[in-house]
Amino acid sequence: MNPVVISTIIAAASFTLTIFSAIYLNQRHVDKLIEQLEKRFEARIAGLAQTIETRIAGLAQTIEARITRLEHTMDARITALEQNTNARFENMEQIMNARFEKMEQVMNARFHAVESRLDRIEQIAF
């Protein structure tokens, strides 16, 4: 074989081996970078998740406090309205009872007058 051909084959083989070695090393380096990026990403996601959970917990507490205040306010308003309504109904009941008593007295007086007239008529007629 010709020494030029042999040296060309050896040079091509070493060039190919060098390229594949460089690709292999480059791939290992890229894998390490991707692992580092994954770790950073996971750390950021964990931090973000914790921040979001903290904010959601704060919002839940705020909403719970607002709902509790609203319940207390509504209970107080409903109680006041109930007391006011009961007082009004009691007042109306007293007024109605007084009016019915007056009507009953007037009606009893009229019935008494009619009964006395009927008694006179009966005495006269019989």
N, CA, C and O atoms as a MOPAC input file, in Angstrom:
PM7 MOZYME 1SCF
protein

 N      0.81200 1    -1.15800 1     0.00000 1
 C      0.00000 1     0.00000 1     0.00000 1
 C      0.87500 1     1.24800 1     0.00000 1
 O      2.01700 1     1.27100 1     0.45700 1
 N      0.29200 1     2.20100 1    -0.50800 1
 C      0.99700 1     3.46600 1    -0.65200 1
 C      0.96700 1     4.19700 1     0.69100 1
 O     -0.08300 1     4.25000 1     1.33100 1
 N      2.08900 1     4.75800 1     1.12900 1
 C      2.10300 1     5.45000 1     2.40600 1
 C      1.17500 1     6.67400 1     2.42900 1
 O      0.70400 1     7.06100 1     3.49800 1
 N      0.91400 1     7.27000 1     1.30300 1
 C      0.02300 1     8.42300 1     1.25100 1
 C     -1.41400 1     7.96900 1     1.53100 1
 O     -2.15600 1     8.64000 1     2.24800 1
 N     -1.79500 1     6.83300 1     0.96300 1
 C     -3.14700 1     6.31300 1     1.16100 1
 C     -3.31900 1     5.91200 1     2.63400 1
 O     -4.34900 1     6.18500 1     3.25100 1
 N     -2.29800 1     5.26600 1     3.17200 1
 C     -2.37300 1     4.83600 1     4.56600 1
 C     -2.46400 1     6.05200 1     5.47500 1
 O     -3.27000 1     6.06500 1     6.40500 1
 N     -1.66800 1     7.05500 1     5.22800 1
 C     -1.71800 1     8.25100 1     6.07100 1
 C     -3.05200 1     8.98500 1     5.88300 1
 O     -3.56500 1     9.58500 1     6.82800 1
 N     -3.60900 1     8.94000 1     4.68200 1
 C     -4.90900 1     9.56800 1     4.43700 1
 C     -6.00400 1     8.81700 1     5.19200 1
 O     -6.88200 1     9.44200 1     5.78600 1
 N     -5.96100 1     7.49500 1     5.17400 1
 C     -6.93500 1     6.67600 1     5.89200 1
 C     -6.81400 1     6.92000 1     7.38500 1
 O     -7.81900 1     7.08700 1     8.07600 1
 N     -5.56700 1     6.94200 1     7.88900 1
 C     -5.34700 1     7.18400 1     9.31300 1
 C     -5.81900 1     8.59000 1     9.67600 1
 O     -6.43000 1     8.77900 1    10.72800 1
 N     -5.54500 1     9.57600 1     8.82500 1
 C     -5.96600 1    10.95100 1     9.08300 1
 C     -7.49600 1    11.04600 1     9.07100 1
 O     -8.08600 1    11.72900 1     9.90800 1
 N     -8.13400 1    10.35600 1     8.11500 1
 C     -9.59400 1    10.37800 1     8.04300 1
 C    -10.19500 1     9.69500 1     9.26700 1
 O    -11.17400 1    10.17200 1     9.84100 1
 N     -9.58500 1     8.55600 1     9.66400 1
 C    -10.07600 1     7.83100 1    10.83200 1
 C     -9.89100 1     8.66800 1    12.09200 1
 O    -10.79200 1     8.72900 1    12.92900 1
 N     -8.74300 1     9.30900 1    12.23700 1
 C     -8.52100 1    10.13600 1    13.42800 1
 C     -9.42100 1    11.37500 1    13.40000 1
 O     -9.89200 1    11.82500 1    14.44500 1
 N     -9.66100 1    11.92400 1    12.20300 1
 C    -10.57600 1    13.06900 1    12.10100 1
 C    -11.99500 1    12.66100 1    12.49700 1
 O    -12.68000 1    13.37200 1    13.23200 1
 N    -12.42300 1    11.49300 1    11.98900 1
 C    -13.75500 1    10.97700 1    12.32200 1
 C    -13.85200 1    10.67700 1    13.81300 1
 O    -14.84500 1    11.01200 1    14.45900 1
 N    -12.80900 1    10.04000 1    14.35600 1
 C    -12.79800 1     9.73000 1    15.78900 1
 C    -12.80400 1    11.01700 1    16.61600 1
 O    -13.45400 1    11.07900 1    17.65900 1
 N    -12.09500 1    12.02700 1    16.16400 1
 C    -12.06100 1    13.31100 1    16.85900 1
 C    -13.43400 1    13.98000 1    16.82000 1
 O    -13.89000 1    14.52200 1    17.82600 1
 N    -14.08400 1    13.94400 1    15.67700 1
 C    -15.40800 1    14.54800 1    15.54000 1
 C    -16.40100 1    13.84000 1    16.46400 1
 O    -17.16100 1    14.48900 1    17.18200 1
 N    -16.38900 1    12.50000 1    16.44000 1
 C    -17.32300 1    11.75700 1    17.29700 1
 C    -17.02300 1    11.97200 1    18.78100 1
 O    -17.93500 1    12.04200 1    19.60500 1
 N    -15.73600 1    12.07500 1    19.11100 1
 C    -15.36900 1    12.35000 1    20.50700 1
 C    -15.85900 1    13.73200 1    20.92100 1
 O    -16.39100 1    13.90900 1    22.01700 1
 N    -15.67600 1    14.70400 1    20.04100 1
 C    -16.13200 1    16.05600 1    20.33900 1
 C    -17.65600 1    16.08900 1    20.47700 1
 O    -18.18800 1    16.76200 1    21.36000 1
 N    -18.34700 1    15.36800 1    19.61300 1
 C    -19.80900 1    15.31500 1    19.69300 1
 C    -20.23300 1    14.67100 1    21.01200 1
 O    -21.15500 1    15.14000 1    21.67900 1
 N    -19.53200 1    13.57000 1    21.38000 1
 C    -19.85800 1    12.87900 1    22.62800 1
 C    -19.64700 1    13.80400 1    23.83300 1
 O    -20.50800 1    13.90400 1    24.70800 1
 N    -18.49000 1    14.47800 1    23.86500 1
 C    -18.20700 1    15.39100 1    24.97100 1
 C    -19.19400 1    16.56600 1    24.98700 1
 O    -19.66300 1    16.99500 1    26.04100 1
 N    -19.48400 1    17.05700 1    23.81100 1
 C    -20.44000 1    18.16100 1    23.70700 1
 C    -21.82500 1    17.71600 1    24.20500 1
 O    -22.50900 1    18.46900 1    24.89700 1
 N    -22.22700 1    16.50000 1    23.85100 1
 C    -23.52200 1    15.97600 1    24.29600 1
 C    -23.55300 1    15.82100 1    25.81800 1
 O    -24.55900 1    16.14500 1    26.44800 1
 N    -22.47500 1    15.33500 1    26.41000 1
 C    -22.41200 1    15.20900 1    27.87800 1
 C    -22.52600 1    16.58400 1    28.53700 1
 O    -23.20700 1    16.74900 1    29.54900 1
 N    -21.84600 1    17.56600 1    27.94300 1
 C    -21.91200 1    18.92800 1    28.49300 1
 C    -23.33200 1    19.49900 1    28.37200 1
 O    -23.82900 1    20.13400 1    29.30200 1
 N    -23.97200 1    19.27200 1    27.23800 1
 C    -25.34700 1    19.74000 1    27.03200 1
 C    -26.28400 1    19.05200 1    28.03600 1
 O    -27.17300 1    19.69600 1    28.59400 1
 N    -26.08500 1    17.74300 1    28.26700 1
 C    -26.90300 1    17.02700 1    29.24700 1
 C    -26.74600 1    17.62700 1    30.64500 1
 O    -27.73000 1    17.79600 1    31.36600 1
 N    -25.50800 1    17.94800 1    31.02300 1
 C    -25.26100 1    18.57600 1    32.32700 1
 C    -25.94500 1    19.94400 1    32.40600 1
 O    -26.53400 1    20.28800 1    33.43100 1
 N    -25.86700 1    20.71500 1    31.33300 1
 C    -26.52800 1    22.01900 1    31.31100 1
 C    -28.04800 1    21.87500 1    31.43700 1
 O    -28.70400 1    22.64400 1    32.13900 1
 N    -28.58600 1    20.87800 1    30.74500 1
 C    -30.03400 1    20.64400 1    30.82600 1
 C    -30.41300 1    20.23600 1    32.24200 1
 O    -31.44000 1    20.68500 1    32.75100 1
 N    -29.60900 1    19.39400 1    32.89300 1
 C    -29.88400 1    19.01300 1    34.28100 1
 C    -29.84500 1    20.23300 1    35.20000 1
 O    -30.68800 1    20.37700 1    36.08500 1
 N    -28.87000 1    21.10300 1    34.98700 1
 C    -28.78800 1    22.32200 1    35.79900 1
 C    -30.01700 1    23.21400 1    35.55200 1
 O    -30.59200 1    23.76300 1    36.49100 1
 N    -30.40400 1    23.34600 1    34.28800 1
 C    -31.57900 1    24.13900 1    33.97100 1
 C    -32.83500 1    23.53100 1    34.60000 1
 O    -33.69500 1    24.25700 1    35.09900 1
 N    -32.94000 1    22.20500 1    34.57400 1
 C    -34.08200 1    21.53700 1    35.20500 1
 C    -34.11200 1    21.82000 1    36.70200 1
 O    -35.16900 1    22.09600 1    37.26800 1
 N    -32.93300 1    21.74900 1    37.34400 1
 C    -32.86800 1    22.03000 1    38.78300 1
 C    -33.28600 1    23.47400 1    39.06400 1
 O    -34.05800 1    23.73500 1    39.98600 1
 N    -32.76900 1    24.41000 1    38.26200 1
 C    -33.13200 1    25.81700 1    38.43700 1
 C    -34.63600 1    26.01600 1    38.21000 1
 O    -35.31500 1    26.71700 1    38.96000 1
 N    -35.12400 1    25.37400 1    37.15000 1
 C    -36.54800 1    25.48800 1    36.83100 1
 C    -37.40300 1    24.91200 1    37.95700 1
 O    -38.40100 1    25.51600 1    38.35100 1
 N    -37.01800 1    23.75400 1    38.47200 1
 C    -37.75700 1    23.14100 1    39.57300 1
 C    -37.70400 1    24.02400 1    40.81700 1
 O    -38.70000 1    24.15400 1    41.52800 1
 N    -36.54400 1    24.63300 1    41.08300 1
 C    -36.43500 1    25.52900 1    42.23600 1
 C    -37.33500 1    26.75200 1    42.04300 1
 O    -38.02100 1    27.17800 1    42.97300 1
 N    -37.32800 1    27.30500 1    40.84600 1
 C    -38.18800 1    28.46500 1    40.58000 1
 C    -39.66300 1    28.08800 1    40.68500 1
 O    -40.45700 1    28.83200 1    41.26100 1
 N    -40.03000 1    26.93900 1    40.13200 1
 C    -41.41200 1    26.47300 1    40.19400 1
 C    -41.81500 1    26.24500 1    41.64500 1
 O    -42.92200 1    26.60800 1    42.04400 1
 N    -40.91900 1    25.63900 1    42.44600 1
 C    -41.23100 1    25.40100 1    43.85900 1
 C    -41.41100 1    26.73200 1    44.59200 1
 O    -42.33400 1    26.88300 1    45.39300 1
 N    -40.54200 1    27.67900 1    44.32100 1
 C    -40.67900 1    28.99800 1    44.93000 1
 C    -41.95800 1    29.68600 1    44.50400 1
 O    -42.65200 1    30.28900 1    45.32300 1
 N    -42.26600 1    29.59400 1    43.23000 1
 C    -43.49900 1    30.18900 1    42.71300 1
 C    -44.72900 1    29.50700 1    43.31700 1
 O    -45.70000 1    30.17000 1    43.68200 1
 N    -44.67500 1    28.17500 1    43.41800 1
 C    -45.79300 1    27.44700 1    44.02200 1
 C    -45.98400 1    27.85600 1    45.47500 1
 O    -47.11100 1    28.03200 1    45.93700 1
 N    -44.88400 1    28.00400 1    46.18600 1
 C    -44.98100 1    28.41100 1    47.58200 1
 C    -45.54100 1    29.83100 1    47.68000 1
 O    -46.37900 1    30.10700 1    48.53900 1
 N    -45.09000 1    30.72400 1    46.81800 1
 C    -45.60500 1    32.09200 1    46.81000 1
 C    -47.10200 1    32.11000 1    46.50400 1
 O    -47.87300 1    32.81500 1    47.15500 1
 N    -47.49800 1    31.32900 1    45.50800 1
 C    -48.91400 1    31.26500 1    45.14200 1
 C    -49.73400 1    30.68400 1    46.28400 1
 O    -50.81000 1    31.19500 1    46.59600 1
 N    -49.23700 1    29.61500 1    46.91500 1
 C    -49.95600 1    29.02400 1    48.04700 1
 C    -50.09500 1    30.02700 1    49.18600 1
 O    -51.14300 1    30.10500 1    49.82600 1
 N    -49.03200 1    30.79800 1    49.43900 1
 C    -49.09300 1    31.81300 1    50.49100 1
 C    -50.13700 1    32.87100 1    50.14700 1
 O    -50.93500 1    33.26200 1    50.99800 1
 N    -50.12800 1    33.32800 1    48.90700 1
 C    -51.10900 1    34.33100 1    48.49000 1
 C    -52.53100 1    33.79200 1    48.55900 1
 O    -53.44600 1    34.48900 1    48.99800 1
 N    -52.71200 1    32.55400 1    48.12600 1
 C    -54.04300 1    31.94900 1    48.16800 1
 C    -54.49300 1    31.79400 1    49.61400 1
 O    -55.65500 1    32.04500 1    49.93300 1
 N    -53.57600 1    31.38000 1    50.49500 1
 C    -53.93900 1    31.26100 1    51.91200 1
 C    -54.32900 1    32.62000 1    52.47800 1
 O    -55.29200 1    32.72900 1    53.23800 1
 N    -53.58100 1    33.65300 1    52.10800 1
 C    -53.92700 1    35.00900 1    52.55200 1
 C    -55.27800 1    35.44300 1    52.02800 1
 O    -56.07400 1    36.02800 1    52.76300 1
 N    -55.54700 1    35.16000 1    50.75600 1
 C    -56.84800 1    35.50600 1    50.17700 1
 C    -57.96900 1    34.71600 1    50.85200 1
 O    -59.04600 1    35.25500 1    51.11000 1
 N    -57.71500 1    33.45300 1    51.13300 1
 C    -58.73500 1    32.63900 1    51.80100 1
 C    -59.04700 1    33.20700 1    53.17900 1
 O    -60.20900 1    33.26500 1    53.58100 1
 N    -58.01400 1    33.62400 1    53.90300 1
 C    -58.23900 1    34.21400 1    55.22800 1
 C    -59.01600 1    35.52400 1    55.09800 1
 O    -59.93500 1    35.78800 1    55.87300 1
 N    -58.64400 1    36.33000 1    54.12400 1
 C    -59.33300 1    37.60300 1    53.91000 1
 C    -60.80300 1    37.37400 1    53.56100 1
 O    -61.69300 1    38.02800 1    54.10300 1
 N    -61.03700 1    36.43900 1    52.65100 1
 C    -62.41700 1    36.14300 1    52.25700 1
 C    -63.19300 1    35.58400 1    53.44200 1
 O    -64.34800 1    35.95200 1    53.65900 1
 N    -62.56500 1    34.69800 1    54.20900 1
 C    -63.23600 1    34.12900 1    55.38600 1
 C    -63.58600 1    35.22000 1    56.39000 1
 O    -64.67600 1    35.22200 1    56.96100 1
 N    -62.64900 1    36.15200 1    56.60200 1
 C    -62.91400 1    37.25500 1    57.53200 1
 C    -64.05300 1    38.13100 1    57.01500 1
 O    -64.92000 1    38.53800 1    57.78800 1
 N    -64.05600 1    38.42200 1    55.71800 1
 C    -65.12600 1    39.23800 1    55.14600 1
 C    -66.47200 1    38.54500 1    55.25200 1
 O    -67.48100 1    39.17700 1    55.56800 1
 N    -66.48700 1    37.24900 1    54.98700 1
 C    -67.74000 1    36.49900 1    55.08800 1
 C    -68.22600 1    36.49000 1    56.53400 1
 O    -69.42200 1    36.63300 1    56.78700 1
 N    -67.30800 1    36.32400 1    57.48100 1
 C    -67.69300 1    36.33800 1    58.88700 1
 C    -68.26700 1    37.69500 1    59.27800 1
 O    -69.29600 1    37.76700 1    59.94900 1
 N    -67.59700 1    38.78200 1    58.85500 1
 C    -68.12800 1    40.11900 1    59.13900 1
 C    -69.49600 1    40.31300 1    58.49800 1
 O    -70.39700 1    40.88600 1    59.11000 1
 N    -69.64700 1    39.83900 1    57.27400 1
 C    -70.93100 1    39.95000 1    56.58700 1
 C    -72.01100 1    39.17300 1    57.33000 1
 O    -73.13800 1    39.64800 1    57.46800 1
 N    -71.66800 1    37.97500 1    57.81100 1
 C    -72.64000 1    37.19200 1    58.58300 1
 C    -73.05600 1    37.94000 1    59.84400 1
 O    -74.24100 1    37.99800 1    60.17200 1
 N    -72.07500 1    38.51600 1    60.55500 1
 C    -72.39900 1    39.25700 1    61.77100 1
 C    -73.26400 1    40.48100 1    61.44800 1
 O    -74.23300 1    40.77100 1    62.15000 1
 N    -72.90600 1    41.18200 1    60.39300 1
 C    -73.67400 1    42.36500 1    60.00000 1
 C    -75.10400 1    41.97100 1    59.61700 1
 O    -76.07000 1    42.61400 1    60.02900 1
 N    -75.21700 1    40.90500 1    58.82400 1
 C    -76.54600 1    40.47000 1    58.40400 1
 C    -77.36100 1    39.97000 1    59.59500 1
 O    -78.56000 1    40.23500 1    59.68100 1
 N    -76.71300 1    39.24200 1    60.51700 1
 C    -77.43100 1    38.79300 1    61.71100 1
 C    -77.94000 1    39.98300 1    62.51600 1
 O    -79.07900 1    39.99100 1    62.98300 1
 N    -77.08100 1    40.98900 1    62.67200 1
 C    -77.49600 1    42.17800 1    63.43100 1
 C    -78.64400 1    42.89200 1    62.73500 1
 O    -79.60800 1    43.30200 1    63.38300 1
 N    -78.54700 1    43.04200 1    61.42300 1
 C    -79.61700 1    43.72300 1    60.67300 1
 C    -80.92200 1    42.93700 1    60.73400 1
 O    -81.99600 1    43.50900 1    60.92100 1
 N    -80.81700 1    41.62500 1    60.57500 1
 C    -82.02100 1    40.79500 1    60.61700 1
 C    -82.64600 1    40.83800 1    62.00300 1
 O    -83.86800 1    40.91100 1    62.13200 1
 N    -81.81000 1    40.79400 1    63.04700 1
 C    -82.33400 1    40.88100 1    64.41000 1
 C    -83.03100 1    42.21700 1    64.63700 1
 O    -84.12100 1    42.26800 1    65.20800 1
 N    -82.39800 1    43.29500 1    64.18700 1
 C    -83.01000 1    44.62700 1    64.33700 1
 C    -84.32300 1    44.70900 1    63.55800 1
 O    -85.31200 1    45.25000 1    64.05200 1
 N    -84.32500 1    44.17500 1    62.35200 1
 C    -85.54300 1    44.17900 1    61.54100 1
 C    -86.63800 1    43.34500 1    62.20100 1
 O    -87.80700 1    43.73000 1    62.20900 1
 N    -86.24600 1    42.20600 1    62.75100 1
 C    -87.21800 1    41.35300 1    63.43500 1
 C    -87.81300 1    42.06400 1    64.65000 1
 O    -89.02200 1    42.00900 1    64.87600 1
 N    -86.96400 1    42.72700 1    65.42400 1
 C    -87.45000 1    43.45700 1    66.59500 1
 C    -88.36500 1    44.60500 1    66.17100 1
 O    -89.41400 1    44.83200 1    66.77400 1
 N    -87.95400 1    45.32400 1    65.12800 1
 C    -88.76400 1    46.43600 1    64.62600 1
 C    -90.11200 1    45.92600 1    64.12700 1
 O    -91.15000 1    46.52500 1    64.41100 1
 N    -90.10000 1    44.83300 1    63.39100 1
 C    -91.33800 1    44.26500 1    62.86800 1
 C    -92.23500 1    43.78800 1    64.00300 1
 O    -93.44300 1    44.02400 1    63.98800 1
 N    -91.64000 1    43.11500 1    64.98900 1
 C    -92.43900 1    42.66200 1    66.13500 1
 C    -93.04800 1    43.84300 1    66.88100 1
 O    -94.20700 1    43.78600 1    67.29400 1
 N    -92.28500 1    44.89900 1    67.05500 1
 C    -92.80900 1    46.08700 1    67.73600 1
 C    -93.95900 1    46.70200 1    66.94100 1
 O    -94.96800 1    47.10400 1    67.52100 1
 N    -93.81600 1    46.77500 1    65.63700 1
 C    -94.87600 1    47.33500 1    64.80200 1
 C    -96.13700 1    46.47200 1    64.86600 1
 O    -97.25000 1    46.98700 1    64.97300 1
 N    -95.94100 1    45.13900 1    64.79900 1
 C    -97.11300 1    44.25900 1    64.87000 1
 C    -97.79900 1    44.36000 1    66.23700 1
 O    -99.02700 1    44.34800 1    66.32600 1
 N    -97.00100 1    44.45700 1    67.28900 1
 C    -97.59800 1    44.61700 1    68.61600 1
 C    -98.38400 1    45.92400 1    68.70500 1
 O    -99.47800 1    45.96600 1    69.26700 1
 N    -97.81900 1    46.97700 1    68.14900 1
 C    -98.51000 1    48.26500 1    68.13000 1
 C    -99.80600 1    48.17400 1    67.32800 1
 O   -100.85700 1    48.64500 1    67.76100 1
 N    -99.70800 1    47.55600 1    66.14900 1
 C   -100.90800 1    47.40400 1    65.33300 1
 C   -101.94000 1    46.53800 1    66.04800 1
 O   -103.13800 1    46.81300 1    65.97400 1
 N   -101.48900 1    45.50100 1    66.73400 1
 C   -102.40900 1    44.63000 1    67.46300 1
 C   -103.11200 1    45.39900 1    68.58300 1
 O   -104.31000 1    45.22000 1    68.80200 1
 N   -102.38000 1    46.24100 1    69.28100 1
 C   -102.98100 1    47.05600 1    70.33400 1
 C   -104.01600 1    48.02800 1    69.75200 1
 O   -105.10400 1    48.19400 1    70.30200 1
 N   -103.66000 1    48.65900 1    68.64200 1
 C   -104.58300 1    49.60000 1    67.99600 1
 C   -105.83700 1    48.86600 1    67.53800 1
 O   -106.95700 1    49.33100 1    67.75200 1
 N   -105.63200 1    47.69700 1    66.89700 1
 C   -106.77600 1    46.92600 1    66.40900 1
 C   -107.64000 1    46.44200 1    67.56800 1
 O   -108.86700 1    46.47300 1    67.47500 1
 N   -107.01900 1    45.99400 1    68.65700 1
 C   -107.79300 1    45.55300 1    69.81800 1
 C   -108.60700 1    46.70800 1    70.40000 1
 O   -109.76800 1    46.53100 1    70.76900 1
 N   -108.00200 1    47.87800 1    70.48000 1
 C   -108.71900 1    49.04800 1    70.99900 1
 C   -109.89800 1    49.39000 1    70.09600 1
 O   -110.98500 1    49.69200 1    70.58900 1
 N   -109.69900 1    49.34700 1    68.79000 1
 C   -110.78400 1    49.67000 1    67.85900 1
 C   -111.89900 1    48.62400 1    67.93800 1
 O   -113.08500 1    48.95500 1    67.91700 1
 N   -111.48600 1    47.34000 1    68.03000 1
 C   -112.50300 1    46.29300 1    68.13000 1
 C   -113.27900 1    46.39700 1    69.43600 1
 O   -114.48200 1    46.13900 1    69.47300 1
 N   -112.59100 1    46.77500 1    70.50000 1
 C   -113.29400 1    46.96800 1    71.77100 1
 C   -114.31400 1    48.10400 1    71.66300 1
 O   -115.43800 1    47.98900 1    72.15200 1
 N   -113.90900 1    49.20000 1    71.01600 1
 C   -114.84300 1    50.31000 1    70.81700 1
 C   -116.03500 1    49.86300 1    69.97100 1
 O   -117.18200 1    50.18100 1    70.28200 1
 N   -115.74800 1    49.11900 1    68.89300 1
 C   -116.82900 1    48.63100 1    68.04000 1
 C   -117.73000 1    47.68600 1    68.82100 1
 O   -118.95300 1    47.72200 1    68.68300 1
 N   -117.11900 1    46.84300 1    69.63900 1
 C   -117.90200 1    45.90500 1    70.42700 1
 C   -118.80600 1    46.65400 1    71.41500 1
 O   -119.96200 1    46.27700 1    71.60700 1
 N   -118.28400 1    47.70400 1    72.03400 1
 C   -119.08600 1    48.50000 1    72.96000 1
 C   -120.24800 1    49.17000 1    72.22600 1
 O   -121.38600 1    49.16700 1    72.69500 1
 N   -119.92800 1    49.74700 1    71.05500 1
 C   -120.98400 1    50.41000 1    70.27100 1
 C   -122.02500 1    49.39100 1    69.85000 1
 O   -123.22500 1    49.64200 1    69.96700 1
 N   -121.57300 1    48.23000 1    69.35600 1
 C   -122.51400 1    47.20500 1    68.90400 1
 C   -123.33000 1    46.66500 1    70.07000 1
 O   -124.53200 1    46.43900 1    69.93600 1
 N   -122.67900 1    46.45700 1    71.21900 1
 C   -123.42700 1    45.98700 1    72.39400 1
 C   -124.47400 1    47.01700 1    72.82000 1
 O   -125.59500 1    46.66900 1    73.19100 1
 N   -124.08600 1    48.28900 1    72.75900 1
 C   -125.05200 1    49.34100 1    73.11000 1
 C   -126.22200 1    49.33600 1    72.13900 1
 O   -127.37200 1    49.46900 1    72.55800 1
 N   -125.94900 1    49.18700 1    70.85900 1
 C   -127.02600 1    49.16600 1    69.86100 1
 C   -127.90800 1    47.92200 1    70.03100 1
 O   -129.13500 1    47.99100 1    69.96600 1
 N   -127.22500 1    46.75900 1    70.25600 1
 C   -128.01000 1    45.54100 1    70.46700 1
 C   -128.85300 1    45.65000 1    71.73500 1
 O   -129.98600 1    45.17200 1    71.78600 1
 N   -128.28800 1    46.27800 1    72.74600 1
 C   -129.02900 1    46.46600 1    73.98900 1
 C   -130.25300 1    47.35700 1    73.74400 1
 O   -131.33500 1    47.10100 1    74.27100 1
 N   -130.06200 1    48.40300 1    72.93700 1
 C   -131.18600 1    49.29700 1    72.60200 1
 C   -132.24900 1    48.53900 1    71.82400 1
 O   -133.44200 1    48.69300 1    72.08400 1
 N   -131.81300 1    47.71000 1    70.85900 1
 C   -132.76200 1    46.93300 1    70.05900 1
 C   -133.48700 1    45.92500 1    70.93800 1
 O   -134.69600 1    45.73600 1    70.80600 1
 N   -132.74500 1    45.27700 1    71.83800 1
 C   -133.36900 1    44.30000 1    72.74300 1
 C   -134.39600 1    44.96800 1    73.66000 1
 O   -135.47300 1    44.42400 1    73.90700 1
 N   -134.04800 1    46.14700 1    74.15700 1
 C   -135.00100 1    46.84500 1    75.03300 1
 C   -136.25400 1    47.23400 1    74.25200 1
 O   -137.35800 1    47.15400 1    74.79000 1
 N   -136.10900 1    47.64700 1    73.01700 1
 C   -137.27800 1    47.99100 1    72.19400 1
 C   -138.12400 1    46.74700 1    71.93200 1
 O   -139.35200 1    46.78500 1    71.99400 1
 N   -137.42800 1    45.63200 1    71.63400 1
 C   -138.16700 1    44.39600 1    71.39700 1
 C   -138.89600 1    43.95900 1    72.66300 1
 O   -140.01800 1    43.45800 1    72.59900 1
 N   -138.25000 1    44.15300 1    73.81600 1
 C   -138.91500 1    43.81500 1    75.08100 1
 C   -140.16300 1    44.66600 1    75.26100 1
 O   -141.20200 1    44.15100 1    75.67200 1
 N   -140.08200 1    45.95400 1    74.96100 1
 C   -141.26300 1    46.83900 1    75.07300 1
 C   -142.36800 1    46.40000 1    74.12600 1
 O   -143.54900 1    46.36200 1    74.46900 1
 N   -141.91000 1    46.05700 1    72.86900 1
 C   -142.91500 1    45.61500 1    71.89900 1
 C   -143.59800 1    44.34100 1    72.38200 1
 O   -144.81100 1    44.18200 1    72.24800 1
 N   -142.79800 1    43.43700 1    72.94700 1
 C   -143.36600 1    42.18400 1    73.44300 1
 C   -144.30900 1    42.44100 1    74.61100 1
 O   -145.34900 1    41.79300 1    74.72700 1
 N   -143.95100 1    43.37900 1    75.47000 1
 C   -144.80000 1    43.69300 1    76.60300 1
 C   -146.11600 1    44.32600 1    76.15400 1
 O   -147.18400 1    44.07100 1    76.71100 1
 N   -145.99300 1    45.14600 1    75.14400 1
 C   -147.18300 1    45.81700 1    74.64200 1
 C   -148.06000 1    44.83100 1    73.88400 1
 O   -149.28100 1    44.81400 1    74.04100 1
 N   -147.41700 1    44.00900 1    73.05800 1
 C   -148.16100 1    43.09900 1    72.21700 1
 C   -148.71900 1    41.93000 1    73.00700 1
 O   -149.76400 1    41.40900 1    72.61700 1
 N   -148.13300 1    41.50400 1    74.02900 1
 C   -148.62000 1    40.30900 1    74.71800 1
 C   -149.12200 1    40.66900 1    76.01700 1
 O   -149.58200 1    39.80400 1    76.76300 1

